[in-house]
Amino acid sequence: MATLNCIKGSIKGKAGQFAGSSWKGKDRIKTCAPPGNLRTEGQAGVRNVFQHVGHIAVAIYEPALKPYTFPKPQKMSAFNKMARINKEMFDDRYI
């Protein structure tokens, strides 16, 4: 649904074959073209290649790639980092 501002003369959203938007503070109205053929022979070939690459990536991720991936960085204070590094020095009997 579109919003029409008669005073300002602008359209926001889609109204029929027209779409209104704002770009860098300037109101714009453009026509909407329906999407073309999404199943062309070239696009099907590209999708087929990506499907095969995806299958290969899933197969080799665990044995070949996962050991070399880094863990997600954690936001940690210096005190908490020091405590994590040094906690192995203490036994449970002293706590």
N, C-alpha and C positions, 0 to 999 in steps of 0.2 A: 504494500500500500504506500502511496506517495503522500507527501506533505506539500501542500501548495500555499505559498505566501504571496497573496495578491499585492500587498503593499510593497514588498521588496521585489516581487517578480521572480521568485525562484521556486524550483521544484526539488524536493529531496526524496529519493527513492524511485521506484519504477511505476509509471502510469501508462498503460498500453504499450506502445512501441517506443516510448521515450523513457529515459532515465535521467534523473537529475542528481548532481553531486557538487561538492565543493572541493576545489583544488587550489592550495595556497591562498585561501581566502576569497577566491573568485568562484562564483556560481557557474556551473556548466550544465547544459542540457545536450544529450546525445541520443541517437537512435540505437535501439537494441537489435542486433541481428541474431537470429536463432543459430544455435551451434550447427556446424557442418557435420559431415559424415565422420563419426568417431571410429569407424571400423575399416579404415583403408588398409590396403595390403602392406604398405610401409609401416604403419603403426602396429599392425598385428605382428610383423617381423620383429620390431623393437621390443614389444611386450614379451615375445617368445624368448628373445635373447636374455632379457632381464629375469625371466622366470628360471631359466637354466642357471644363470649366475647366482640367483638366490638359493637354489637347491645346493649348488656347490659350496656356497658360503656357510650354509647351515651344517653341511657335512664336515667341513674342515675347521669350524670355529672351536669346538671343544678341544680336540687334540693339538691343533697347531696354533691357533690365535689366542685363546683364552689365557695361557700361561704368560703371554707377553703384554696383556692389557693391564693398565694401571687402575687401581681403585679410584673411586670418585673422591676428590679432595674434600676434607672435612674442615669446617670452621671450628677451631679449637683454640682456647686461650693458652698462653705459655705455661701457666700453672697446670692445667689439665694435661697438656702434652708431657710435661715433666713427670707427672704422677703416673701416666700410662707407661712411660718408658721404664720407670724405676719400681713399679709395683712388684716385679718378680723378685726383688731383693728381700721382701718381707714374707714371712710365713704366716699362716692363718692363726697360729697360737699366740702371736704378739698383738693381734688386733682385738 
